[in-house]
Amino acid sequence: MNKSLKRKSTLAFFIIIIVLIIGLFIPTPYYLEQPGSVEKLSPRVTVQDGHKDEKGNLYLTTVLSTKATNVYIYLYGLMAPHTQMEKAQDVKGDMSDAEYDRLLEHMMSSSQQNAITSGLKAAGQKVNVQNNGVFVYAVLPDSKAKGTIKVGDIIHSVDGHPVKKSVDFIHYLSNKKAGDTVQLGWTHDGKNETTTIPLVTLDKKTKRAGIGIVPEDEFTIQPSKKININASDIGGPSAGLMFSLEIYNQIVPGDLTKGYQIAGTGTIDQNGNVGQIGGIRDKIVAAHKAGIDIFFCPADIQKGDTNEKDIKDEAHKLGYKIKIVPVKTMKDAIHYLEKLPPKK
């Protein structure tokens, strides 16, 4: 009897071990979104002939995104504080991991170039922008180009006509209807390709047709000052506003920080307009832990914008005393800082 119980106990033990090991290899369709890091910008940004003698600091904020590659990471995400579970479909849609990585790389590269452009312009410096084609930001599910055109490809011609900007591409297709075909010239992984794509209906009300992609400008810049941004370990466009402020602060006389610890988030375009981002609730948590005094966030301007509301709700719920400053443009942030008294 004792031997029988011992055998059963041993068997049960090994079954449990096997089940636990199997759990390591069961993937889940989820990502964990958590507060990330708060990174000082002066070591990451260097402007030619610029200065870094500020009394305070400017910071970017990040969100830690972890793929739940097994059930244990998923279970951890359910229990961990300040953690949201996002379906992989909601994070990257139908993109492959390689396409998603290319998209993040493009978003950060564009964000840095936009930050350099807007920062230099705000400081009265010159920058030349050269448009190089249409970046494929996304391929819509109903697109006839799906499987041929991929995220990260660069479209450079349509029906033999060169296209340098997404607005030119959209304008050319505006005279077409669903069922028409166009010949696209594009680049994939450095190789030039051509193909004929039937157009699909993009808007049933207006009957607007297109190839079914989300286009974005692919461009390079020639700044009047050499600027180096070290952000190879950070993906996405949300640090644009803070990069532009750091660039501006290193160029102009004086010190925008005035002794304060200033963080923020928001995309930036070439004209200094600030755009909405994801994960803002996580970013205010990270900023609080880092002892930040002031936090810039995108103002809610258009219908559907929620950054301003979300961050204020989160700060109020958690009892944070950080000064939250919504801004529409980079100039709004500059004007706010210029009016601040020095920190005592």
N, C-alpha and C positions, 0 to 999 in steps of 0.2 A: 504493500500500500504506500509506504513512504517512498519507495523507488518510483512508483507510478506517479505520485504527486511531484517528485523531483523532476521526472522527465517532462511532465506537463508544464511545470514552472519554467524549465529550461527552454522548452519549445515556445512558450508564450513570450519569454524574454527575446528570443531570436526573431520571432514574428514582429514584435514591437520595434526592434532595431532595424529590421528590413523595411518596415513601413516608414520609419523616420528617415532612412536613407533614400527611399523612393521619393519622399517629399521634397528632397533637395533638387530633384530633376523634373518636378511638375511645374511648368511655367504658368503664369497667370497673365491675363490681359490688362494689367494695371501698372500705373506709375505712382510712386509716392512723391507728393509735393510738400516740401518742408522749408522752414526758414533756412537760408543759406548763410553766406559770409557777408561781412561789411569790409570792403577793401579800400584802403587809402589810395587816392589817385595820384598824388605827387610822385611816388616811385614808379608809377606805370606810364606817366605822360611826361615827355620831355620836348619842349619847344626851343628851337634854335634862338639863341640870345635871350631866352626867357629867364625868369627868376623863380626861385622856390623858397622865398623867405617869409611865407605866410605864418601867422601866429596860430591860426586854427588849421582845420583840414577839411577837404572835400572828399566824399566817399561815394562809391557805387555800392549797390546792394544786389544780392543774388538770391535765387531760389534753388534749393537742392532738389533735383529731380532724379529719382532712383527707380529703375525698372524692377518690378517685383518678379524676378526671374524664378522664384520658387514660392511655395505656400508659406514658408516661414517669414520671408520678407513681407509678404502680404499680411500675415497675422500681426507682425510687428507694426505695420502701418495702421492697422485698425485700433491699436492700443496707444500708440505714441502720441504725445501732445502736439498740438499745432501741425497736424498732418492731414492732408487731404488725399483721398484716393481718386485718381483720374483714370478712366479707361484709355487704353492705348489708342483706340479709335479717335477719341476726343483730343488727344495730344498730337498725333501725327497723321490722322486720317488714314488714307490708303497708301501712304508713302512707305517705301522700304526703309530699313535703317540707314542704308547708304544715302538715299534721297534726303532723308530727314537731316542727316549730318551735313550734307551739301547745303541744305536750306539754312541751317543754323550758321554755317560758315559764311554764307552770303549775307545773312542778316547782320552779323557782327561786322563784316567788312564794310557794308553799306552804312551801317550805323557810325563807324569810325570816320568814314569819309564825310558823312553828313555833319558829324560833330566838328571835324577840322574845318569844313567849309563855313558852318554857322559861327564857330568860335572866332575864326579869322575875320569874317565879315563884321561881327559885333565889335571887334577891336580895331576896325578901320583898315584891315589888311586885304590884299587881293588874293583871289584863287580862281583858277580856270578849271571849268568842268568839261570833260569830254565824254559824250554819250557814245556807247559802243554796241547797243542793241537792246533786245528785250529779254530779260531774265524770266524763265518760267518758274513762278513762285508756287503754283499748284496746277494740277490737271483735274478738271471736274469729272465726276463719275460718268456723265453722259457724253463726254467728249469722244469723237471719232479718232482723236489723236492719242487716246489712252493706249499705252503699250508701245507707242512709237516715240512720242515726245515725252520726256521725263523731267521731273523737277530738277532744276539746276542747269538745264540746257539753255543756250543763248540763241534766240532767233535773230537773224541778221538780214533776211529778205523775205518778201512775200510777192509772188508772181513776178519775180525778177526785180522788184523795186526795193532798194536798200531801206531798211528801217533802223533808225538810231535810238528812237525813244518810244516808250509804250503808247504815248498819245498819238504818234504817227501811225502806229500799228492799228490801234483802235479806230482811228479816222478812216483808214483805208478799208477796213472791213465793214464800216457803217453803211456802205452802199450795196452790200451783199445781202443775200437772203439764205435761209436754211435750205440745204440741198446743193447750193453752189459749192464749187471746189476751188481751193487755192493751192498754189505750190509754195511750200515753205523751204527756206534755206536756213539751216541752224547748225550749231556746233554742240557735239556731245563728247565729253572727255577729250577735248582738243581736236576732234575729227569733224570735218565739214560733212554735212548730210543734206539731202534734199528728198522731199516726198510730197505727195498730193493728199490733201486732207479735206473731206466734206465738212461743210459748216453745219452747226446745230443751232436750234433756237435757245437763246440765253434768257430772254424775257418774253413770256407768252402775251403780256399786255401790249408791249410795243413791237413785238415780233423781231426784236433785235437779234441778229445772228452773230456767231463767232466760232472759233475753233474749240472753245471750251477750256481755256486756261485762265489763270490769274497772272497777268503780266506786270512786270516791274522794270524800271530802268536799270540797265547795267552800265555803270559809268566809272571813270577814273578821274582823279583830280591832280592838278599841278599847283600846289600851294606856294605862296610867296615866301614862306618860311618852312624849313624842314621840321616836321613834327613826327615823333615816334610814339606810338601807343602800344604798350605791351599788354595784350589781353588774349593771348592764345589759349588760355585755360577757361575762358568765359565765352559762352555762346549767346546768340540772340541780340536784339537791338535795344534792349531796355536801358542800357547805360548811356545812351546818346546824349541826353540832357546834361548829365554830370561830366562826361568827357568834355563837352563844349564849354562848360563853366570852368573846368580846370585849365583848358587851353587859354581861354580869355584871361583868367587870373594870372597866368604866367607871362602874359604879354603886356597888359596894361600896368601903369604905375599904381602903387598902393597894394592893398590887401583886402579882397572881398570878404575873407572869412572873419576878420576882426576878432580872432580868438575863439570862435565858435566851432563846434564839431557839426558839420553839415553833410547830410546824406540826401539821397533822392533817387528818383527813377522816372523814366519816361523816354519814349522815342524822340528823335529830333530829325527834322528835314533840313534841306539846304538853306531854307529861309528862317530857321530858328523856331518853327512851330513844334509844340510838344504834343505827342500822341499817347494814346492809352496803351497799357501793357498788362501782362498777366501776373498772377501771384502777388498782388500788392499787399494782401493781408499777411503773407509770410514775411514780406520785406519790412513791415513796421515792427514785427516781432524781433527780427534780427537787429534792426536799428536800436530798439529799446535795450537789448542785451549789450550792445556796444556803447551805450551811453551817449547817443546822438542828441544834440540840442534842437536841431531844425531839420525837417524832412520836406523836400519838394516832391509834389506828386502832380500828375496830369489833372487839370481841371475838367470837370464834366461839362462838355459843351453841346454835343450832339445827342439825339435820342439814342439810348442804348449805352451811353458812356456811364461807367459805374466806379471808376477808380477813386474819385474824390469821396463819394459816399462810402464805399467799402472800407477805405483806410480810416476814415473818421469813425465809422461804426466799430471797427476792430480796436482802435486806440481807446475809445470810450469804454467798450466792453471789458478790456483788460486793465483799465485804469492808468494808461500811459500818459505822461506829462509832456511828451515831445510836441514841439510847435509844428503843426502840419500846415504847409503853405501850398495851396493849389495854384498852378501856373498854366497859362495858355501858351506862352512863348518863353524863350530863353531870356528875352529882355525883361519879362515880368520878374524872373528870378534875380536878375542883375539889379533891377530897381529896388527890389525888396532888401537885398543885401547892402546896397549903397546907403539906405536909410537907417540901417541898424546902428545903434550905439556900440562902441567896443565892449566886449565882454569883460566884466570886472573879475 
